[in-house]
Amino acid sequence: MTSADLRAKLKCFICQNNYTDSVVLPCGDRFCQDCIDGVLDRQRRSGGYSCPKCSEKFQRRPAMQSNKLRTWRVQPYQKKSVVFRTHTEHVPTTSSQIRKCSTHNKCMTYYCIKDDICICTSCRWAGEHRGHQVETLDEASGKKKTKLRNAKQKLRKKKEEMEKRVQSLQEHRRKVEEKADGDTERVTDLFRDLRRRLEDLEKRVLKEISGRAERVSISIQDLEIKKEELTRKIRHIEELCNMTDPLTVLQESDTGDLCDTEDGDNEDRERHEELLHDGGGLDVAGVLHTGLSDIIREVNVYFYIQGAADILLDVNTAHNYLHISDDRKTISWSVGNQKRPETLKRFTDFPQVLGSRSFSSGQHYWEVDVGGSDLWKVGMCYPSMDRMGLQAGIGMNNKSWGLLRCDDQYSVRHDSIGTPLPTNISSNRVRIYLDYEDGRISFYDMCDPIQHLHTFTTTFTEPLHAALSVKGGCIKI
């Protein structure tokens, strides 16, 4: 026996230190008194007792016998030192024996499926695993490896999916960052424009407020002048009445004017009543409401959630002197007749074409590059709009709304009523914005910042189509 084996025999199985007040269980295994007491106390709470070393079970808490280990003693009358053991030791399991059963000290050759543990032959046939379903170690190991390989395959697939999601989010982050740069610039431009618009609105409101007193002052001045004129007439009449010569009185040429006492009275009374009852609040509120509504529409245009509507031109509606590009996005004036078949949808008297898509709900916008022509119209119309005659032009009826350029002048038109724009379009791109439920068609100059041109307000009764017209050059959606 080696010295290492001897040292191992002198150590407690539980604390792995040299024995302190050692005691022996009925199975013959020895432990420190405090160590085994602690184990048995814990086992009492679980309702059963067993040896922590050999696993032998006991019906009740086992009695322990004191068995203090005497070390070495040498017989004095022998030439060689002889070592005598005072008792029999139970040899503990060492690290080299981990492949052996701790109960029977035999090699483990089976795997108990029920208890999920490796066992020896004695465990299978005579121990606590008797009658359980078992497999050889190779069989159990093979099944476990198959299960691990399947788990590995699933984990690898999950990892690949995770990598794809990471890659997708990284790509999305790149797009978000790019969009954030553009949105930052747009927000900066927007707030710069909003500050300018609010300052203009403030000036208009303050002008409206100060204008009330100014209008009253002007009316007072006007009445003072009229009062002086009345004073002059009264003095003149008195002079005539004091004259003794009848011929002089009758020959006075302006007596008709002197006797007209009703001149301007009704108008003066109405103006007087209007000024007395004008608190000014309604006018101020009107200016504020209109101005703020325009500003809110500008915000909607800057940050419209949906993208531009995909508009394709309907060739079946195109005038025969219009050329339609293959992608159905561009119209240009053609010197030759396209000789398309006649249909009830085709425009015959105006070089116009409609979009194939209809809009009957929601908010939408589309844009047109008008830089290629000096004579054009863009807008929206009902599909029931006439296709021939003078009333078939965009804006020449109550079923269409248009923005047009003619003779270097810009205007909007609906139901044959044209309204000149206060400013020319400074860019070559215009936006048409539709809010169907709100009943609005708005036009914008896509300059920097975006400029609102005009808004038509109505209640729509039919679906709407994009409408374009050109005579000379080309325009493109």
C-alpha positions in Angstrom: 0.0 0.0 0.0 1.4 3.4 -1.0 1.7 6.3 1.3 -0.9 8.1 -0.8 -3.4 5.3 -0.1 -2.7 5.4 3.6 -3.3 9.2 3.6 -6.5 8.7 1.8 -7.6 6.2 4.4 -7.1 8.7 7.2 -9.5 11.3 5.6 -13.2 11.7 6.1 -15.2 10.9 2.9 -17.4 14.0 3.5 -15.0 16.8 4.4 -11.9 15.2 2.9 -9.9 16.2 5.9 -8.3 14.0 8.6 -10.9 12.5 10.9 -12.1 14.4 13.9 -13.9 12.4 16.6 -14.6 9.6 14.0 -17.6 7.4 14.3 -18.7 4.2 12.3 -22.1 3.5 10.7 -23.6 0.0 10.8 -22.4 -0.4 7.2 -18.8 -0.1 8.4 -18.0 3.3 6.8 -16.4 5.9 9.1 -16.9 9.7 9.1 -16.2 12.7 11.3 -18.8 12.9 14.1 -19.9 16.5 13.0 -19.9 15.6 9.3 -22.1 12.6 9.5 -24.5 14.3 12.0 -25.0 17.1 9.5 -25.8 14.6 6.7 -28.2 12.6 8.8 -30.0 15.8 10.0 -30.6 16.8 6.4 -31.8 13.3 5.5 -34.2 13.4 8.4 -36.1 16.2 6.7 -36.3 14.2 3.5 -37.7 11.1 5.3 -35.0 8.5 4.8 -31.5 7.7 5.8 -28.5 6.2 3.8 -24.8 6.1 3.9 -23.3 9.0 1.9 -20.4 6.7 0.8 -21.9 3.2 0.0 -25.6 4.4 -0.3 -26.8 1.6 2.1 -30.3 2.5 3.3 -31.5 2.5 6.9 -35.0 2.2 8.2 -34.3 4.7 11.0 -31.5 7.0 12.0 -28.5 4.7 12.3 -26.6 4.3 15.6 -23.0 5.3 15.4 -20.1 3.8 17.3 -17.0 5.7 18.3 -14.0 4.4 16.5 -11.1 6.7 17.1 -8.1 5.9 14.9 -4.9 5.1 16.6 -1.9 6.0 14.6 1.2 3.9 14.5 2.8 1.9 17.4 6.0 -0.2 17.2 6.6 -3.4 19.1 9.7 -2.7 21.3 11.1 -6.2 21.3 11.3 -6.8 17.5 14.2 -5.8 15.3 11.9 -4.3 12.7 9.1 -1.9 13.2 5.8 -3.7 12.6 2.7 -1.8 12.0 -0.5 -3.0 13.6 -4.0 -1.9 12.5 -6.5 -1.5 15.3 -9.5 -1.8 13.0 -10.6 -2.5 9.4 -10.9 0.5 7.0 -13.5 1.0 4.2 -11.3 2.3 1.3 -12.8 5.4 -0.3 -13.2 5.9 -4.0 -10.3 7.8 -5.5 -10.2 9.9 -8.7 -8.7 6.9 -10.6 -11.9 5.0 -9.8 -14.5 7.3 -11.2 -15.4 4.8 -13.9 -16.3 2.3 -11.2 -19.6 2.0 -9.3 -19.3 3.8 -5.9 -21.5 1.1 -4.4 -20.1 -2.1 -5.7 -16.7 -0.9 -6.9 -17.3 -2.5 -10.3 -16.9 -1.0 -13.8 -20.0 0.7 -15.0 -21.2 -1.0 -18.1 -24.9 0.0 -18.4 -27.0 3.1 -18.5 -30.3 3.2 -16.5 -32.8 5.1 -18.7 -35.3 5.6 -15.8 -32.8 7.2 -13.4 -30.5 8.7 -16.1 -27.4 7.3 -14.5 -24.5 4.9 -15.4 -24.6 1.6 -13.4 -22.6 -1.6 -13.0 -23.8 -5.3 -13.5 -24.6 -5.6 -9.8 -26.7 -2.5 -9.8 -28.7 -3.9 -12.7 -29.3 -7.4 -11.4 -29.2 -7.1 -7.6 -29.2 -3.3 -6.8 -31.7 -0.5 -6.7 -31.9 -0.4 -10.6 -33.1 -4.0 -10.8 -36.0 -4.3 -13.3 -35.3 -0.8 -14.9 -34.9 -0.4 -18.6 -31.2 -0.2 -19.4 -28.9 0.2 -22.4 -25.2 -0.5 -23.0 -23.0 2.5 -22.6 -22.3 2.5 -26.4 -26.0 2.5 -27.2 -26.8 5.2 -24.7 -23.8 7.3 -25.8 -24.8 6.9 -29.5 -28.4 8.1 -28.8 -27.1 11.0 -26.8 -24.6 12.0 -29.5 -27.5 11.8 -32.1 -29.6 14.0 -29.9 -26.6 16.4 -29.4 -26.0 16.5 -33.2 -29.7 17.4 -33.8 -29.5 20.1 -31.2 -26.3 21.3 -32.8 -28.0 21.5 -36.2 -30.9 23.4 -34.7 -28.6 25.7 -32.9 -26.6 26.3 -36.0 -29.7 27.0 -38.0 -30.9 29.4 -35.2 -27.5 31.0 -35.3 -27.7 31.5 -39.1 -31.2 33.0 -38.7 -29.8 35.3 -36.0 -26.9 36.3 -38.2 -29.4 37.1 -41.0 -31.5 39.2 -38.6 -28.4 41.0 -37.4 -27.4 41.6 -41.0 -30.9 42.8 -41.9 -30.9 45.2 -38.9 -27.5 46.5 -39.8 -28.7 47.2 -43.3 -31.8 48.8 -41.9 -29.7 50.9 -39.5 -27.6 52.1 -42.4 -30.8 53.2 -44.2 -32.2 54.7 -41.1 -29.0 56.7 -40.6 -29.0 57.8 -44.2 -32.7 58.8 -43.9 -31.9 60.5 -40.6 -29.4 62.8 -42.3 -32.0 63.8 -44.9 -34.7 64.2 -42.2 -32.4 66.3 -40.1 -31.9 68.6 -43.1 -35.6 68.7 -43.9 -36.5 69.4 -40.3 -34.0 72.2 -40.1 -35.4 73.7 -43.4 -39.0 73.2 -42.1 -38.5 75.0 -38.8 -36.7 77.8 -40.6 -39.6 78.1 -42.9 -42.1 77.8 -40.1 -40.4 80.5 -38.1 -40.6 82.7 -41.2 -44.2 81.9 -41.8 -45.1 82.5 -38.1 -43.4 85.8 -38.2 -45.4 86.7 -41.3 -48.6 85.6 -39.6 -47.7 87.6 -36.5 -47.3 90.7 -38.6 -50.6 90.1 -40.4 -52.4 89.6 -37.1 -50.8 92.6 -35.5 -51.6 94.6 -38.6 -55.2 93.5 -38.4 -55.3 94.5 -34.7 -53.8 97.9 -35.3 -55.9 98.4 -38.4 -59.1 98.5 -36.4 -58.1 101.7 -34.7 -56.7 103.1 -38.0 -60.0 102.4 -39.7 -61.9 104.2 -36.9 -59.5 107.2 -37.2 -60.0 107.3 -41.0 -63.7 107.3 -40.5 -63.4 110.1 -37.9 -61.4 112.2 -40.4 -63.9 111.5 -43.1 -66.8 112.5 -40.9 -64.9 115.7 -39.8 -64.5 116.7 -43.4 -68.1 116.1 -44.1 -69.1 117.9 -41.0 -67.1 121.0 -42.2 -68.8 120.7 -45.5 -72.2 120.7 -43.8 -71.1 123.7 -41.7 -70.2 125.5 -45.0 -73.5 124.7 -46.5 -75.4 125.8 -43.5 -73.6 129.2 -43.5 -74.3 129.6 -47.2 -77.9 128.9 -46.7 -78.1 131.4 -43.9 -76.5 134.0 -46.1 -79.1 133.3 -48.9 -82.0 133.4 -46.4 -80.8 136.8 -45.1 -80.7 138.3 -48.6 -83.5 140.8 -49.4 -83.1 140.8 -53.2 -85.2 137.9 -54.5 -83.5 137.9 -57.9 -80.1 137.2 -56.2 -81.6 134.3 -54.3 -83.2 132.7 -57.3 -80.1 133.1 -59.5 -77.9 131.2 -57.0 -76.6 128.2 -59.0 -75.8 125.6 -56.3 -79.0 125.7 -54.2 -79.9 122.2 -55.5 -76.7 120.8 -53.9 -77.4 122.8 -50.7 -80.9 121.3 -50.4 -79.7 117.6 -51.0 -79.6 116.6 -47.3 -79.6 112.8 -47.9 -76.3 112.6 -49.8 -74.3 109.6 -48.3 -76.3 109.4 -45.1 -77.1 105.7 -45.4 -73.6 104.8 -46.2 -72.3 106.8 -43.3 -74.8 105.3 -40.9 -73.8 101.7 -42.0 -70.1 102.4 -41.6 -70.8 104.0 -38.2 -72.7 101.0 -36.9 -70.2 98.6 -38.3 -67.3 100.3 -36.5 -69.2 100.6 -33.3 -70.0 96.9 -33.2 -66.6 95.6 -34.5 -64.7 94.1 -31.6 -62.1 92.8 -34.0 -61.8 89.4 -32.5 -63.6 87.6 -35.3 -61.3 89.1 -37.9 -58.2 88.3 -35.9 -59.4 84.7 -35.3 -60.0 84.3 -39.0 -56.5 85.5 -40.0 -55.0 83.2 -37.3 -57.1 80.2 -38.4 -56.3 80.6 -42.1 -52.6 81.2 -41.5 -52.2 78.3 -39.0 -54.1 75.9 -41.4 -51.7 76.8 -44.2 -48.7 76.1 -41.9 -50.2 72.7 -40.8 -50.6 71.7 -44.4 -47.0 72.6 -45.0 -46.0 70.2 -42.2 -48.1 67.5 -43.7 -46.4 67.9 -47.1 -42.9 67.9 -45.5 -43.6 64.7 -43.5 -46.1 62.8 -45.6 -45.9 59.2 -44.4 -46.6 57.4 -47.7 -44.4 57.7 -50.7 -45.4 59.4 -54.0 -48.3 57.6 -55.7 -47.3 55.5 -58.7 -49.0 57.2 -61.6 -49.0 55.5 -65.1 -50.7 57.3 -68.0 -53.7 55.7 -69.7 -52.9 55.7 -73.4 -56.6 55.0 -74.2 -57.4 58.6 -73.0 -54.5 60.3 -74.7 -55.1 62.9 -77.5 -53.7 61.7 -80.8 -51.2 64.6 -80.9 -49.6 63.5 -77.7 -46.7 61.0 -77.6 -46.7 58.7 -74.5 -43.3 57.3 -73.5 -42.9 53.5 -73.1 -42.8 53.7 -69.3 -46.0 55.7 -69.5 -44.5 58.5 -67.4 -43.8 61.3 -70.0 -46.1 63.1 -72.4 -44.8 65.3 -75.3 -46.3 67.2 -78.1 -46.2 65.4 -81.4 -46.3 67.1 -84.8 -47.8 63.9 -86.3 -51.1 62.2 -85.6 -50.5 59.0 -83.5 -53.6 57.5 -85.2 -54.7 55.6 -82.1 -58.1 53.9 -82.3 -61.1 56.0 -81.4 -62.6 55.3 -78.0 -65.1 57.1 -75.8 -62.3 57.8 -73.3 -60.0 59.6 -75.7 -59.7 63.5 -75.6 -60.3 64.9 -79.1 -60.1 68.7 -78.6 -57.4 69.2 -76.0 -53.9 67.6 -75.9 -54.6 65.9 -72.6 -54.2 62.4 -71.0 -55.4 60.9 -67.7 -53.7 58.6 -65.2 -54.9 55.0 -65.1 -55.0 54.9 -61.3 -58.1 56.2 -59.5 -58.2 57.6 -55.9 -61.4 57.3 -53.9 -60.0 57.6 -50.3 -56.9 58.5 -48.3 -54.1 61.1 -48.8 -51.8 60.9 -51.8 -49.4 63.0 -53.8 -47.6 62.9 -57.1 -45.1 65.2 -58.7 -44.5 66.5 -62.3 -41.3 67.8 -63.9 -42.7 70.7 -66.0 -39.3 72.1 -67.0 -39.5 70.8 -70.6 -42.5 72.9 -71.7 -43.8 76.5 -71.5 -47.5 75.6 -72.1 -48.9 72.9 -69.7 -51.6 71.9 -67.3 -51.6 69.5 -64.4 -54.3 68.5 -62.0 -57.0 66.0 -61.1 -60.4 65.2 -62.5 -63.4 62.9 -62.3 -63.6 60.2 -64.9 -67.0 61.5 -66.1 -65.4 64.7 -67.4 -66.3 65.4 -71.0 -63.7 64.3 -73.7 -64.7 66.8 -76.4 -65.8 70.4 -76.7 -64.6 73.6 -75.0 -65.7 72.3 -71.6 -63.4 69.3 -71.9 -60.2 71.2 -70.9 -58.6 70.7 -67.4 -60.2 73.3 -65.2 -62.8 74.3 -67.7 -65.6 72.4 -65.9 -66.8 71.6 -62.4 -65.2 68.1 -62.6 -61.6 69.1 -62.8 -59.0 71.2 -60.9 -55.8 72.3 -62.6 -52.6 74.3 -62.3 -51.4 75.8 -65.6 -48.7 77.9 -67.3 -49.6 80.0 -70.3 -47.8 83.0 -71.7 -45.3 82.9 -68.8 -48.2 83.3 -66.4 -49.2 80.8 -63.7 -52.7 80.3 -62.5 -55.1 77.7 -61.1 -58.5 77.0 -62.6 -61.8 75.2 -61.8 -65.2 75.4 -63.4 -63.8 77.9 -66.0 -62.8 80.3 -63.2 -59.1 81.2 -63.3 -57.1 82.6 -60.3 -53.6 84.0 -61.1 -50.9 83.0 -58.7 -49.3 85.8 -56.7 -45.9 84.4 -57.4 -44.3 82.4 -60.3 -43.0 78.9 -59.9 -39.3 79.0 -59.1 -38.5 75.3 -59.6 -39.2 72.9 -62.5 -41.1 70.5 -60.2 -44.7 70.8 -58.9 -46.5 68.6 -56.4 -50.2 67.7 -56.5 -51.5 66.7 -53.1 -54.9 65.0 -52.5 -56.7 64.6 -49.2 -59.9 62.8 -50.4 -61.8 62.7 -47.1 -60.9 66.4 -46.3 -61.9 67.4 -49.8 -58.6 69.2 -50.7 -56.5 69.3 -53.8 -53.3 71.4 -53.2 -50.5 72.5 -55.5 -46.9 73.1 -54.3 -43.8 74.5 -55.9 -41.0 72.0 -54.9 -38.4 74.7 -54.3 -36.3 75.0 -51.2 -38.3 75.4 -48.9 -41.5 74.0 -50.5 -43.9 76.7 -51.4 -47.7 76.3 -51.1 -49.4 77.7 -54.3 -53.1 77.0 -53.9 -55.7 74.7 -52.3 -59.1 73.8 -53.8 -61.7 72.7 -51.2 -64.8 70.8 -52.0 -66.7 67.5 -51.3 -65.6 64.8 -53.8 -68.4 62.7 -55.3 -66.4 60.5 -57.6 -63.0 58.8 -57.8 -60.2 61.1 -59.0 -57.6 60.7 -61.7 -54.4 62.5 -62.5 -54.7 64.8 -65.5 -51.9 66.3 -67.7 -51.8 68.5 -70.8 -49.0 69.9 -72.9 -48.6 71.8 -76.1 -45.0 72.0 -77.1 -42.2 70.3 -75.3 -42.8 67.6 -72.7 -43.5 67.1 -69.0 -42.8 64.0 -66.9 -44.3 62.4 -63.9 
